[in-house]
Amino acid sequence: MPESITKRDLVSPQLPKLFIGPWVGEFGIELLHWQGVARAAAKSRIWGEVVVASWPDREFFYSDFADRFVPFTPPTFHTAGANCHGFDTGRHFWEEELNEARGDVWLKAYGDPRDYLETVTHAASSSEFRDFSVGTSRPTNIFDILIHARATTKHNQGHKNWPVQHWENLVDALPTTWRVASIGD
């Protein structure tokens, strides 16, 4: 592509638009699942424009394939999977962007549970992921295993926590020669 032509110049008002999101869930699920689904959907056909909405600090997830990023912060952090309707109070900006007659598509992770199952199926069959470590230096400390012990206090999410004693038992059961690191709470 000549340097004078940018990705934005190629946006077509005649071709269908793909609107992805808004993602309002957890960082880990967005990193390990949703952005892969979004990337696969964006590459699935020729779109007039690919627009992604997510948390303001997550644009880097989508910069390699989205024509436009729309920062979105939901009114509450208390979101829970397919029942994430804390911001469903009428028509929203992303719905104004969609033109059904043109064939625009809204890929959303939450809403009707049947829609969510479709995205899970799509993810299992064709997700594509980006290596976010490219260009970064290797850590000086190398570990044999990395543990992410979850301890969330979000609304109706406590059932996902594994008791601390279980994590301690797991670590005690690992070979003593292993270098173990932990992330999370």
C-alpha positions in Angstrom: 0.0 0.0 0.0 1.5 3.4 -0.9 2.5 5.5 2.1 0.1 8.2 1.1 -2.9 5.9 1.5 -3.9 5.0 5.1 -6.2 2.3 6.4 -8.8 5.0 7.1 -8.8 6.0 3.4 -10.0 2.5 2.4 -13.2 2.7 4.5 -16.2 2.2 2.2 -19.6 3.6 3.1 -21.2 1.1 0.6 -19.8 -2.2 2.1 -21.2 -3.6 5.4 -19.7 -2.4 8.6 -18.6 -4.7 11.5 -19.2 -3.2 14.9 -17.5 -5.3 17.6 -18.5 -4.8 21.3 -18.7 -3.0 23.5 -16.6 -5.3 25.6 -17.4 -4.6 29.3 -16.0 -7.8 30.9 -12.8 -8.8 32.5 -9.3 -8.1 31.1 -8.3 -11.7 31.2 -11.3 -12.9 29.2 -10.8 -10.1 26.7 -7.1 -11.0 26.3 -7.5 -14.7 26.1 -10.8 -15.0 24.3 -12.8 -12.0 23.0 -10.0 -10.2 21.1 -9.3 -13.5 19.2 -13.0 -13.8 18.3 -13.0 -10.1 17.2 -9.9 -10.6 15.1 -11.3 -13.7 13.4 -14.6 -11.9 12.6 -12.8 -8.9 11.2 -10.8 -11.2 8.9 -13.8 -13.3 7.9 -14.7 -11.1 4.9 -14.3 -7.7 3.4 -15.9 -5.0 5.5 -16.4 -1.4 4.7 -15.2 -0.5 8.2 -14.3 -2.4 11.4 -15.2 -0.5 14.5 -14.3 -1.8 18.0 -15.6 -0.6 21.4 -14.0 -1.5 24.7 -12.4 0.0 27.8 -10.4 3.1 27.0 -7.0 1.6 27.9 -7.5 -1.5 25.6 -7.1 0.0 22.2 -3.8 -1.9 21.8 -5.7 -5.2 21.5 -7.4 -4.1 18.3 -5.0 -1.6 16.7 -3.7 -4.1 14.2 -7.1 -4.8 12.5 -9.7 -2.2 13.5 -10.3 0.9 11.4 -11.6 2.8 14.4 -11.6 2.3 18.2 -14.4 3.7 20.4 -13.5 3.9 24.1 -16.4 2.9 26.3 -16.7 2.7 30.0 -19.9 1.0 31.3 -21.8 2.7 34.1 -21.0 -0.2 36.5 -18.3 -2.7 37.1 -20.9 -5.2 38.3 -21.2 -7.1 35.0 -21.7 -10.9 34.8 -21.5 -12.8 31.6 -24.5 -13.0 29.3 -26.6 -11.2 32.0 -24.6 -8.0 31.5 -27.5 -5.6 31.1 -26.4 -2.9 33.5 -26.2 -0.4 30.7 -29.2 -1.6 28.6 -31.3 1.5 29.1 -32.5 2.2 25.5 -30.7 3.0 22.3 -26.9 3.5 22.3 -24.3 5.2 20.1 -23.2 1.9 18.5 -26.7 1.1 17.4 -26.8 4.5 15.6 -23.8 3.5 13.6 -25.4 0.3 12.2 -27.3 0.2 9.0 -29.2 -3.0 8.6 -30.2 -2.3 5.0 -26.5 -2.2 4.1 -25.9 -5.5 5.9 -23.9 -4.2 8.9 -23.1 -6.7 11.6 -23.0 -6.2 15.4 -20.7 -8.7 17.1 -21.5 -8.6 20.8 -20.3 -10.8 23.6 -23.3 -10.1 25.8 -27.0 -9.8 25.4 -29.2 -12.7 24.5 -27.5 -15.9 25.8 -28.0 -17.5 22.4 -25.8 -14.8 20.8 -23.1 -15.5 23.4 -23.1 -19.2 22.6 -22.7 -18.3 18.9 -19.5 -16.3 19.7 -18.2 -19.1 21.9 -18.7 -21.5 19.0 -17.0 -19.1 16.6 -14.1 -18.7 19.0 -13.6 -22.4 19.2 -13.5 -22.8 15.4 -11.5 -19.8 14.2 -10.1 -17.4 16.8 -6.8 -15.7 15.9 -4.5 -14.2 18.4 -1.7 -11.7 18.4 1.6 -12.0 20.2 1.7 -8.9 22.5 5.2 -9.8 23.6 6.8 -8.9 20.3 9.5 -6.3 20.8 9.6 -6.7 24.6 12.7 -8.0 26.4 12.6 -11.3 28.1 12.3 -11.3 31.9 15.5 -11.8 33.9 13.7 -14.3 36.2 12.5 -17.4 34.5 9.8 -19.4 36.2 8.6 -23.0 35.7 5.0 -22.2 36.4 2.9 -19.1 36.7 -0.3 -19.2 38.9 -3.1 -16.7 38.7 -5.1 -17.1 41.9 -8.4 -15.4 41.4 -10.0 -13.5 44.3 -12.7 -11.3 42.9 -15.1 -9.2 45.0 -17.3 -8.3 42.0 -21.0 -8.6 42.3 -22.2 -12.3 42.2 -18.7 -13.5 41.2 -17.4 -14.9 44.6 -18.3 -18.4 43.6 -15.4 -18.3 41.1 -12.8 -17.9 43.8 -10.9 -21.0 44.9 -10.1 -21.0 48.6 -6.6 -19.8 49.6 -5.9 -23.1 51.3 -6.5 -24.9 48.1 -3.9 -22.7 46.3 -1.4 -23.3 49.1 -2.0 -27.0 48.9 -1.4 -26.9 45.1 1.9 -25.0 45.4 3.0 -27.4 48.2 2.3 -30.4 45.9 4.6 -29.0 43.1 8.2 -30.2 42.8 10.4 -28.3 45.2 12.9 -27.6 42.4 10.3 -25.6 40.4 10.4 -21.8 40.4 6.8 -20.6 41.0 5.4 -17.1 40.4 2.0 -15.8 41.2 -0.1 -13.0 39.6 -3.4 -11.7 40.7 -4.8 -11.3 44.2 
